[in-house]
Amino acid sequence: MIDDEGVTTEQIDRQAPFGDRVLLVIDGASLQVVPLPGAGTLTIGRSQKCDVAIDSGSVSRHHANLLIGPEVEIEDVGSSNGTFVDGARLDTNQRVRLGIGIPFLVGGVTLMVQTRAGSRRETTPSASQLAALEQSASRIAVGKLSILVLGETGVGKERFAERIHEMSPRRAAAFVRINCAAISEPVLEAELFGNEATHKPGLIEHADGGTAFLNDVAELPTSLQVKLLRVLEDGAVRRIGSATPRPVDVRFIAATNKDLAAEVDAGRFRRDLYFRLAGASFTIPPLRSRKDEILPLAEQFVASAAGPLGRAFILSEDAKTYLMAHDWPGNIRELRNACERAVLLATGAMIERQHLSIEEPKRQPGRYRSPTTPPPGSMLSADMPSQVRATVAELEKQRILEALEKCAGNQTRAAELLGISRRTLINRLDEYGIARPRKRDE
């Protein structure tokens, strides 16, 4: 500890050997890594006399103690701005056990106990842009502030939202996904807010105590924007047909691939709701600007797809060159699809360049297309072995059915989700004998 003269009276033994844990101190863009001993007490504060000195106005001169043994505990020593674990402020001299990888706050600075192996990704100079964003998000995750996640289709906005939930005190509660574009307005209202007549709670109620993820929030109809704003302002939800508000404790994370500020200026999205949702904003960069992540992701997707087949694959140098050179307009989603397709097409243990990309067959005008010819834009190729063709066809058919289900039968939205044109989707429905859904939701 530090006495009134600023002298350290209780410190760790600096000659003690370091253990297998480190303390990460995340303050804005800066990251400090402090190796932890196997046992002892570290003083934390703004004073340079502290074992962990943090130059921040939100941190007291001697703010807290870190007590290290088989477990690690944090103790506030009467700080001005408090020490927070799982969103709760510690009483003076109260000790709380810290889990590995769980962020906590000292004043306005985020700290985290991590294993040495777990800290390598954060400390390496070539750490990815996404890892840097996650470090910033870990500070926001501790509170209840609403978050807006922006980025192109397929960049991983939903996974980023899940990571925020996992880093938050709400991680033990539900993470509820709400697709604002996939369901027609009357159905979406009941899904969101519930229905009193049927005693059915909505998705927002299901997220009570946890996180509600609003995907494609820019597509939310104006009338529902008003109702959502009321939930954010009142902390309560009203079911359809009920005038009685039901209190809810929900953290909202919204995502969109549109410029939401431009949508506000165009009058398509409420300005007050925008400011409520954008308490903190994160923009996920496209995969083409995250080149260092392409090959690790590709290897991960290949291994994941090959696992159920009981096989193992490696990427050829030519395949790696192609992966790095491609712009990936569909981002991570496109990369995953390419890798899964390559696993099905590769006949040996090596994935080659040709397995990653199948040229769309050119259809001559007026020529009849037999049922055995692949539809335009299909992943099928006429020279595939029949068994492989059947496997790939079943995979493609399943993806179409899943997309239609997610989009409540809306063919236009399903085509967008699949990354193909609506006409191509219709051709595939005919090819696979899938009944076309009604047009009422088009």
WOQUIKA-V158443 format. One record per pair of residues at least 4 apart in sequence whose ideal C-beta (glycine too) atoms are under 7 Angstrom apart, sorted by the first residue. I is the first residue (numbers start at 1). GAP is how many residues later the second one is. D is the distance in whole Angstrom. If there is no record, write none. Layout:
BEGIN
I,GAP,D
I,GAP,D
END
This chain:
BEGIN
1,8,5
1,9,5
1,42,6
1,61,6
1,76,7
2,4,6
2,5,7
2,6,6
2,41,6
2,43,7
2,45,6
2,47,5
2,48,7
2,59,7
2,60,4
3,4,5
3,6,5
6,41,6
6,43,6
7,42,7
8,35,7
8,41,5
10,31,6
11,32,7
11,40,6
12,4,6
12,25,6
12,28,4
12,29,6
12,30,6
12,39,6
13,27,6
16,21,4
16,22,7
16,24,6
17,20,7
17,21,6
18,17,4
18,18,7
18,19,6
19,17,6
19,18,6
19,19,4
20,95,6
20,96,6
21,15,5
21,92,6
21,93,7
21,94,6
22,11,5
22,12,6
22,13,5
22,14,6
22,92,6
22,94,6
22,97,5
23,11,4
23,13,6
23,29,7
23,43,7
23,88,6
23,90,6
24,7,7
24,9,6
24,87,7
24,88,5
24,90,6
24,95,6
24,98,6
25,7,4
25,9,7
25,27,7
25,29,6
25,84,7
25,86,5
26,5,6
26,84,4
26,109,5
26,112,6
26,113,6
27,27,7
27,29,6
27,82,5
31,91,6
31,104,7
33,86,6
33,90,5
34,18,6
36,32,6
37,31,6
39,29,6
39,30,5
40,28,5
41,24,6
41,25,7
41,26,5
42,9,4
42,10,6
42,23,7
42,24,4
42,26,7
43,7,4
43,8,5
43,19,6
43,22,6
44,6,6
44,8,4
44,10,7
44,19,5
44,20,5
44,21,7
44,22,6
44,62,6
45,5,4
45,14,6
45,15,6
45,16,5
45,17,4
45,18,4
46,8,6
46,9,7
46,10,7
46,13,5
46,14,6
46,15,5
47,6,7
47,14,4
47,15,6
48,5,5
50,12,6
54,5,5
54,52,7
54,55,6
56,51,6
56,52,7
56,53,5
58,23,5
58,49,3
58,50,4
58,51,7
59,4,5
59,47,6
59,48,4
59,50,6
60,19,4
60,20,5
62,15,6
63,14,7
63,16,4
63,20,7
63,43,5
63,44,7
64,10,6
64,11,6
64,12,5
64,13,6
64,15,6
64,19,5
64,42,6
65,10,5
65,12,6
66,6,7
66,8,6
67,6,4
67,8,6
67,28,7
68,4,6
71,26,5
72,26,5
72,41,5
73,22,5
73,23,6
73,24,5
73,25,7
74,9,6
74,11,6
74,22,6
74,24,6
74,30,6
75,18,6
75,19,7
75,20,5
76,6,7
76,7,4
76,14,4
76,16,6
76,18,6
77,15,7
77,16,7
78,14,5
79,4,6
79,28,7
81,26,4
81,27,7
82,7,4
83,7,5
83,22,7
83,23,6
84,4,7
84,5,5
84,20,6
84,21,4
84,58,7
85,5,6
85,11,5
85,19,5
86,83,4
87,55,6
87,56,7
87,82,4
90,4,5
90,6,6
98,4,6
98,6,6
98,15,5
100,13,6
100,14,6
100,15,6
101,11,6
101,13,6
101,17,6
102,10,7
103,7,5
103,9,5
103,35,5
103,38,7
103,39,6
103,64,6
104,7,6
105,4,7
105,5,6
105,37,6
106,5,6
110,28,6
110,29,4
112,26,7
114,4,5
114,5,4
115,4,7
119,4,6
120,4,6
121,6,6
121,10,6
122,5,6
122,9,6
122,13,6
126,166,6
127,4,5
127,5,6
128,162,6
128,164,6
128,165,5
129,4,6
129,156,5
129,161,6
130,4,6
130,160,7
130,163,7
131,4,7
132,4,7
133,4,6
133,149,6
134,4,6
134,29,6
137,4,6
137,26,7
137,27,5
137,30,7
137,145,6
138,29,5
140,5,6
140,7,6
140,140,5
141,23,5
141,26,4
141,27,4
142,26,7
142,27,7
144,107,5
145,134,4
145,135,6
146,86,7
146,106,5
146,130,6
146,131,5
146,133,4
147,17,6
147,106,5
147,132,6
147,133,5
147,135,7
148,106,5
148,112,7
148,129,5
148,130,4
148,133,5
149,8,5
149,11,6
149,12,6
149,104,6
149,106,4
149,133,5
149,135,7
150,106,6
150,131,7
150,133,5
151,4,4
151,6,5
151,106,7
151,132,6
151,133,4
152,105,6
152,134,5
152,179,6
153,104,5
153,177,7
153,178,7
154,176,5
154,177,4
154,178,5
154,179,3
154,180,6
155,129,4
155,131,6
155,132,7
155,176,5
155,177,6
156,4,6
156,128,6
156,176,5
157,4,6
157,98,4
157,127,6
158,4,6
158,55,7
158,57,6
158,97,7
159,4,7
160,4,7
160,122,7
160,124,6
161,4,7
161,52,5
161,92,4
161,94,6
162,4,6
162,13,6
163,4,6
164,4,6
164,89,6
165,5,6
165,6,6
165,10,5
165,46,4
166,5,5
168,83,7
170,39,7
170,40,5
170,41,6
170,81,6
173,36,4
173,37,3
174,32,6
174,33,6
174,36,4
175,35,6
175,36,5
175,38,7
176,27,5
176,30,5
176,31,4
176,34,7
176,36,5
176,37,7
177,36,5
177,38,7
178,14,7
178,25,5
178,34,6
178,35,6
178,36,5
178,37,7
179,4,7
179,36,5
179,37,6
179,227,7
180,8,7
180,34,6
180,35,6
180,36,5
180,37,5
180,39,5
180,40,4
181,35,4
181,38,4
181,232,6
182,224,5
182,225,5
182,226,6
182,231,7
183,4,5
183,5,4
183,8,6
183,225,5
184,4,7
184,224,6
184,257,5
185,4,6
185,36,5
185,39,7
187,4,6
188,4,6
188,36,7
189,4,6
189,35,6
189,51,6
190,4,7
190,5,5
190,12,7
190,50,6
191,11,6
191,12,6
192,10,5
192,11,6
192,12,6
192,32,7
193,9,4
193,11,6
193,34,6
193,44,6
193,45,7
193,46,6
193,47,6
194,6,6
194,7,5
194,8,3
194,11,6
194,45,4
194,46,7
195,5,5
195,44,6
195,45,5
195,46,6
196,43,4
196,44,6
196,45,4
196,46,4
197,44,5
201,4,4
201,5,6
202,35,7
202,37,7
203,4,6
203,9,7
204,8,6
204,27,6
204,33,5
204,44,6
204,46,6
205,32,6
205,41,7
205,43,6
207,4,6
207,5,4
207,43,5
208,40,5
208,41,6
208,42,6
209,40,6
211,40,5
211,42,6
212,38,5
212,40,5
213,40,5
214,38,6
214,40,4
214,41,7
215,40,5
216,40,6
217,37,4
217,38,7
217,39,5
217,60,7
218,38,4
218,40,4
218,42,6
218,45,5
218,51,6
220,4,5
220,5,5
220,8,7
224,4,6
225,4,6
225,44,7
225,45,5
225,48,5
226,4,7
227,4,7
228,4,7
228,45,6
229,4,6
229,41,7
229,43,6
229,44,5
229,47,6
230,4,6
231,5,7
231,6,5
232,20,7
232,44,5
234,11,6
235,12,6
235,13,7
236,9,4
236,10,6
236,11,5
236,12,6
237,8,7
237,9,5
237,11,5
238,4,6
238,5,7
238,7,5
252,25,6
254,23,5
256,4,6
258,5,6
259,4,7
260,4,7
260,9,6
260,14,6
261,4,7
262,4,6
263,5,5
263,6,4
264,5,5
264,7,5
264,10,5
269,4,7
269,5,6
270,4,7
271,4,7
272,4,6
273,4,6
274,4,6
285,4,5
285,5,6
286,45,6
287,7,7
287,41,5
287,44,4
287,45,6
287,48,7
288,39,5
288,40,6
291,33,6
293,4,5
294,4,6
294,29,5
294,30,6
294,41,7
295,4,6
295,25,6
295,28,6
296,4,6
297,4,6
297,35,7
297,38,6
298,4,6
298,17,7
298,25,5
298,37,6
298,41,5
299,4,6
299,16,7
300,4,6
301,4,6
301,34,7
301,35,5
301,38,4
301,39,7
302,4,6
302,11,5
302,13,7
302,37,5
302,40,7
302,41,6
302,49,7
303,4,6
305,34,6
305,35,4
305,38,4
306,5,5
306,6,6
306,7,5
306,37,5
312,37,6
313,30,6
313,33,6
313,36,6
313,38,5
314,35,7
314,36,6
315,4,4
315,5,5
315,36,5
316,34,5
316,35,6
316,36,5
317,4,6
318,4,7
318,34,6
318,35,4
319,4,6
319,32,5
319,33,6
319,34,5
319,37,6
320,4,6
321,4,6
322,4,6
322,31,5
322,34,6
323,33,7
328,6,5
328,7,6
329,5,7
330,4,3
330,89,5
332,4,6
333,4,7
334,4,6
334,85,7
335,4,6
336,4,6
337,4,6
338,4,6
338,18,5
338,19,7
339,4,7
341,4,6
341,38,5
342,4,6
342,9,5
342,13,4
342,14,5
344,44,6
344,47,6
344,48,5
344,51,7
345,10,5
345,43,7
346,4,7
346,5,5
346,9,5
351,4,5
358,21,6
358,23,6
360,16,6
360,17,5
361,13,6
361,15,7
363,4,7
363,6,7
363,13,6
369,4,5
374,4,4
374,6,4
374,7,7
374,8,6
375,52,4
375,53,5
375,56,4
376,48,6
376,51,6
377,43,5
377,47,4
378,18,7
378,50,7
379,13,6
379,17,6
380,4,7
380,9,6
380,12,6
380,13,6
384,4,5
384,5,4
385,4,7
386,4,6
387,4,7
388,4,6
389,4,6
390,4,6
391,4,6
392,4,6
393,4,6
394,4,6
395,4,7
396,4,7
397,4,6
397,35,5
398,4,6
399,4,6
399,19,7
400,4,6
400,18,7
400,28,6
400,34,7
401,4,6
401,33,7
402,4,6
403,4,6
403,11,4
403,14,5
403,15,5
404,5,6
404,10,5
404,33,6
406,11,7
407,6,4
407,7,4
407,10,6
408,33,6
409,28,3
409,29,7
409,32,6
410,4,6
410,31,5
410,32,6
411,4,6
411,11,6
411,14,6
411,26,7
411,31,7
412,4,7
412,10,5
412,30,6
413,4,6
414,4,6
414,11,6
415,5,5
415,6,6
415,7,4
415,10,4
418,7,7
420,4,4
420,5,6
422,4,7
423,4,7
424,4,6
425,4,6
426,4,7
427,4,6
428,4,6
429,5,4
429,7,5
END
